[in-house]
Amino acid sequence: MNYRHIYHAGNFADVWKHLVLVALLDALKQKDKAFCYLDTHAGIGRYNLDAEQARKTAEADQGIGRLSQHTHLPELLQRYLQLVEQCRAEQPQSYPGSPWLAAMLRRPQDSLILNELHPEDQQQLTELFKGQRQVSLRREDAYQSLQACLPPTEKRGLVLIDPPFEQDNEFKKLAEAIQKAHKRWPTGCYAIWYPIKDRREVMQLHRRLTLSGIRKILLAELHVKAAEQGVFSGSGMLIINPPWQLQERLQPAGEWLRQTLGQDDQAKLVLEWLVPE
Ligand SMILES: C[S@@+](CC[C@H](N)C(=O)[O-])C[C@H]1O[C@@H](n2cnc3c(N)ncnc32)[C@H](O)[C@@H]1O
């Protein structure tokens, strides 16, 4: 396990992923009934962008760093940036990871399950959430935690699957894990992140899921530059069972991000059904 998210925190892919996450959590709060949020690859929860590792890659400069000084933003972006500001008020120069955002947005009745396998990262995550009610911390393989935690007792909620893609077979393992999880809990909402770097792998993931029989899969990709084999040119989220009107809420924010984070004239936003209802 060499991957450490601190090197990538706040980059263009994090911005897109976390914006989508905020929209999904907001949608869950439309009903009073409690929900469960499961983060299978949680990371450390909150990242210091001044840390040596983050400065070494400076990836945040092309992501969150390009968003701070704008006005007249689409509503969802404003909301996301307010949360980033809130995180910075807690710890200067920080950037919120997915667990931090979920913890900030959940209500007292909602529960969080945060799983992280890396021992040091899991330790930091535990420290950040120490003493918080309704938070359960796990340290096991992500795909095991999907099996162990689904379906949640609340019977409604969101699963974020955000692997590091450091193993060659991650795309294949991911597709298999999604199918198994969906069998255990077909009505849950799933948000699955992937990098757009190897187009063939991405196409195969799409094909596997299209053939899996799972319905209602929304594709949400933000490409910041022209696709080139082996170059990290964008990122995608597959959203199974998306909430009503998610696409409409993501569209203006995604379009704004395309214009602001785009690095050439091939930057594009893709928001469409991979598999409709
Ligand atoms: C992309 S990062 C997660 C970022 C986090 N979801 C966020 O948005 O703030 C992936 C994380 O998965 C962890 N990880 C790697 N292999 C894992 C596995 N098999 N099971 C669980 N976690 C794993 C890594 O240590 C890393 O912290």
The ligand as a MOL file (V3000), in Angstrom:
LIG
                    3D

  0  0  0     0  0            999 V3000
M  V30 BEGIN CTAB
M  V30 COUNTS 27 29 0 0 0
M  V30 BEGIN ATOM
M  V30 1 C -8.4560 8.0130 -2.9850 0
M  V30 2 S -8.0470 7.7450 -1.3130 0 CHG=1
M  V30 3 C -9.5300 8.1150 -0.4510 0
M  V30 4 C -9.9100 9.5570 -0.4020 0
M  V30 5 C -11.1680 9.8450 0.3530 0
M  V30 6 N -12.2700 8.9810 -0.0580 0
M  V30 7 C -11.5740 11.2830 0.1500 0
M  V30 8 O -12.2910 11.5930 -0.8300 0
M  V30 9 O -11.1960 12.1180 0.9750 0 CHG=-1
M  V30 10 C -7.9950 5.9890 -1.2190 0
M  V30 11 C -7.7280 5.4610 0.1850 0
M  V30 12 O -7.9140 4.0440 0.1660 0
M  V30 13 C -6.9980 3.4500 1.0580 0
M  V30 14 N -6.8920 2.0370 0.6540 0
M  V30 15 C -6.0530 1.4590 -0.2390 0
M  V30 16 N -6.3310 0.1590 -0.4030 0
M  V30 17 C -7.3990 -0.1030 0.3960 0
M  V30 18 C -8.1890 -1.2700 0.6280 0
M  V30 19 N -7.9280 -2.4180 0.0170 0
M  V30 20 N -9.2080 -1.1670 1.4850 0
M  V30 21 C -9.4950 -0.0030 2.1280 0
M  V30 22 N -8.7880 1.1340 1.9410 0
M  V30 23 C -7.7580 1.0910 1.0720 0
M  V30 24 C -5.7450 4.2620 0.8900 0
M  V30 25 O -4.9180 4.1500 2.0240 0
M  V30 26 C -6.3210 5.6740 0.6940 0
M  V30 27 O -6.3770 6.3600 1.9100 0
M  V30 END ATOM
M  V30 BEGIN BOND
M  V30 1 1 1 2
M  V30 2 1 2 3
M  V30 3 1 2 10
M  V30 4 1 3 4
M  V30 5 1 4 5
M  V30 6 1 5 6
M  V30 7 1 5 7
M  V30 8 2 7 8
M  V30 9 1 7 9
M  V30 10 1 10 11
M  V30 11 1 11 12
M  V30 12 1 11 26
M  V30 13 1 12 13
M  V30 14 1 13 14
M  V30 15 1 13 24
M  V30 16 1 14 15
M  V30 17 1 14 23
M  V30 18 2 15 16
M  V30 19 1 16 17
M  V30 20 1 17 18
M  V30 21 2 17 23
M  V30 22 1 18 19
M  V30 23 2 18 20
M  V30 24 1 20 21
M  V30 25 2 21 22
M  V30 26 1 22 23
M  V30 27 1 24 25
M  V30 28 1 24 26
M  V30 29 1 26 27
M  V30 END BOND
M  V30 END CTAB
M  END
